[in-house]
């Protein structure tokens, strides 16, 4: 059996990966804050005894699809950067 040759990441590549991870965390934090704000505004607008499950589920699905799209584009960028 031959050993698989794996290219180790260099300092600059690790730095880039950490930067991208930090950007993703900031993005998720912003989205979380937006969701909280929208939810609070919705509850205040509708008043007491509201049914918000459908609204919340719809919004969660929208956010998940946005995050998946962003993850796909980031993965493509990451694959291109590690191929060098």
N, C-alpha and C positions, 0 to 999 in steps of 0.2 A: 504494500500500500504506500502510496506517495502522499506526502503531506500537502494539504492545500495551501497555496500561497495566498495569504490575505494581506492586503495593504493596510498598514496601520495609519490611523488618522494623525495628521500633524497638528501642531499647536494652532495654526490659523484655522484649520477645519473644525477643531473643537471649539474655538472661540466663536466661529460662525454658527455652529450648532447651538451653543449656549445663547447666543443672541437671538436666534430664531425661536428657541424655547421661551425666552423671556418675552418676546413679542407676542407669542401665542397666549401666554398667561395674561398679559396686559389686555389683549383682545377679549379673552374670556371674562376677565374682571369687568370690562366695560359692558359686555353683553349682560352679565349678571346684574349690574347696576341698572341698566336700561329695563330689564325685565321687572326688577323690583319697582322701579318708578312707574312703569306702565300698569303693573298690577295694582299698586296703591291708588293711582289715578282712576283706574277702572272701578275699584271698590268704592272709592269716595263718590264717583259719578253716579253709580247705580244705587247706592244706599244700602240699607239693611236687607237681609233675607234674599240675597241674590244667589243665582246658580252660575258659577264661573268655571265649572269643570271643563266644559266644551271649549270655552275661550282659552283657558290655560293649556289644554292639550293641543289646540291648534297652534298656539304661540310656541310651545315647546318643540313641536314638529318643525315649525319654520326655522327655529334657531338651530336645531340639530342638522337640518339639511344645509343651512348656511355654513355650519362648522365642518360638515363633511366635505363640502365644496372647497373650503379653505384648506382643509387637511390634504385633499388630493393635489391642489396646486402647490402646497408646501412640500409634499412628498416628491413631486416631480422636480421641484427646485433642488431638494436635498439630494436626490439621485444624480442629478446633473452635476452638483458641486462635489460629490464624493467620487464621481467617475474620473475626475481630473487627477 
